[in-house]
Amino acid sequence: MNTREVMNTNEISRAITRVAHEVLERNKGANDLVIVGIRTRGVYLAERLSAKIKEIEGIDVPVGIIDITLYRDDVKSGLSRHVVKKTEIPFSITDKKVILVDDVLYTGRSIRAAIDGLMDFGRPANIQLAVLIDRGHRELPIMADFAGKNIPTSYHESVKVMLKEEDEMDKVTVNSKQ
Amino acid sequence: MINKLKSKDLLGIKDLSPEEILLILDTAESLKEISTRDIKKVPALRGKTIINLFYEPSTRTRTSFEIAGKRLSADVVNISVSSSSVAKGETLKDTAKNLEAMNPDAVVIRHSSSGAPYFIAKILECSVINAGDGAHEHPTQALLDLLTIKERKKELKGLKVSIIGDITHSRVARSNIYAMKKMGMDVTVAGPSTLIPVDIKKMGVKVFTDLSKAIEGADVIIMLRIQLERQERGLFPSIREYSRLFGLNVEKLKNAKEDVMIMHPGPINRGVEISADVADGPYSLILDQVTNGVAVRMAILHLLTGGV
């Protein structure tokens, strides 16, 4: 297997800083913002984004967690077998601007599932998507509003995001089987 | 960590491994939140059909399975025997085969004969879930009891549990003893000696015929419903005597631990096995058990019929 590193810890940190500024600029500040991270690594990125916004703007933006297992479309095909984890959105999202956070945007199917899940919790003013990596190959009409890095990839490759909170280090790699 | 159950069916706790029990409890803890939403429904089992086939009366278990299925978007059909072809003499096997011809994904069965769920599980390709069979097992009750205890105590291992009442005829007791021993808990049973099986010690439990000894030092006390029809068969002299010796009241609780949990699978006979002030008191988790019943049954339905 061929592995190349595409982001290191500093680059990940800078990308989150830039995304935080872009979120604040687009939304004219942090009022009415909430952040929801998709399990597992989207949650850590969501927490980092919230901390960065606090640093810049001095406002605490609440962070929720969504588990999309119950909304997935790849379960019946046997593609995945996930253990259901808790969804924790301890605040109302109605009339809020929701920043949905995930690590890698690929087919868009996870995002579709997450949006369906969010809608069961209320009627947000809007939902914006922030991802660390956009690797292309969409299968649904979904795009990122904020992306840490665009990485063109082939179908044969996989993108692996490692974050300290889960993997003991910050790193993004592209792995190819060739 | 495992991510699925080995069998297509849930027939008894005896067949489950400790890892499988933990998977069910963890899944139930995750699914519990859905019941607190404004929109209490997720699409996980959309297009799945679940049949509740109840040969014995039930309020809690049947409703709980029905709500659990509906919260996961499954279609749930209830069959109660009094209004079905069973009343016309159809055999269990024929009923099961006919129901299967309508392509359900799971059949939830309660039956007065021990082993009835095993019997139809062998015939049917769909999942079969035991909702109580005779004096044999009631696995979802034991799982919801474990969930209720785990929520409060975090760790199950090493906890002391006392189960009080008619142990011989109780499928709740049997399933709980299997489950609790698998999870490394310390189980004591107590009741009139006529209502305790002779070889119960083989299941690894302590036996008392004195209530006060059984509740001393217990972290959890599970009171079983005394089935009033048993008295007619002479298994204990009178309801009043039973209540005096084995009924739980505030006075008898004085010897119990300060943070003791009181549970009861329901329906309760107020003033017989449990006094009203205990059933409604601060130590009682009887209604938490009912809430957790929905979460545990959602977990079972999801693990057995969702995905793969």
Interface residues (C-beta under 8 A of the other chain):
Chain A: D67 T69 L70 Y71 V75 K76 G78 S80 R81 H82 V83 V84 K85 K86 T87 E88 D116 G117 D120 F121 G122
Chain B: M1 N3 K4 L23 D26 T27 E29 S30 L31 E33 I34 R37 D38 I39 K41 V42 P43 A44 L72 A299 H302 G306 G307 V308
